[in-house]
């Protein structure tokens, strides 16, 4: 399909999928990894783009959960868990001459839900 799955993304928001890896104290459900994987398997089986929309969002939730400052966790995770704002894309850049990433600079733009 050559379309954005807006109705399905709205439904995922309604049923709380935007916070499945976010701690409960931040408004998520923090499901076990096995259930998280089953959800993605089913989404991808039906429409891979839907899994991609949610996957990008949850990767950033996971990065903030594990590597964010306490202030970032408190400020950003509840917003992402509720899908009041959603991450649309992310990237990691490194010096092309480096054999591995030694320093990563993140700039995350989190906009209003579509």
N, C-alpha and C positions, 0 to 999 in steps of 0.2 A: 504494500500500500504506500502511496505517496502522499501521506497526510499525517498531521500531528494528532495523536490519540487523545484529544482534549476531554472527551466524555469519560474515558477510562482513567485518565489522570485525576479527574475530579472524584471519581468513585474510589480510587486508591486513597485519596486524601480523606474522604468521608469515613472509610473503614480503618484508618489509622496506620496505613502502611508506611507513611513518611517518618515514623518514629520507631520502627521495629528494632533498630540497633541503638537507640538512645535510652539512657538510664531512666527508670521510672521517676526519679526525683527531678528530672528535667522534662517531664511530660511525655516520655516515650514508653514503650512496652518492654524493651530489651529482651527480645525473644532469644531462645537458644539458637546457636548457629545451625543446627540441623533443620530446624523449622524455617529459619531464614533462607536456607538453601532450597528447601522444598517450595517455598513461595516463589523464588526466582525461577526455578525449573518450570513451574506451571505458567508463570507469566511469559517466559521465553517460548514455551511450547505454543502458546496462543498467538503471540505477536512480539517478536524480539524487540521492537522499538519501545514497547511499554516497559519491558525489563530494563532497557537502557536508560529511560527517563528516571525510573526509580533508583537504579544502580548508581548513577552519577551523584544523585542527591545523598544517598546513604554512604557513599565513600567519603564524602566531605563530613558527614555527621560522625563517622568513625574516626577520621583524622582529628577532628576537634575533640572528640571524647577522649582519645588517647594522648594527644599532643598539645591541646589547647591550654591556655592559661586558665586559672579558676574563673577569672572575669569573662573570658571568651565563652567558656562552658555555660556559665550562668546567663549570659546575654544572648548567645546564638542558639544553643541547643533547643530550648523550648520553642523558639520561633520556627526552627526547622522541623521539629517533631510534630508540630501542629500543622505544618505546611502553610502557615501564614505567608511564609516566603520559601521559595524552593531554589535549590542550586540547579543551574541549567548546564553548566560545563565546568571542567577544571583541566588544568594542564601543569606539567612539571617541565621546567626548562633547565638545561645544563650546558656548560661549555662544551662545544663539539669536540675539542681536543682531549677532554677528560675521559678516562676509561670508566669512571663511575661518577655518580652524583656525589659531590662532596659538600656542596652548599646549595640549598634550594630556597628560592624566594617565592612566597605565595602571595597572590593578590586575589582575593575571592570577592566577587561582586554578587551580592545576594539581593535580588530584586523582588518586587511584589509578585504574588501568585497571578498567573495569567487568567 
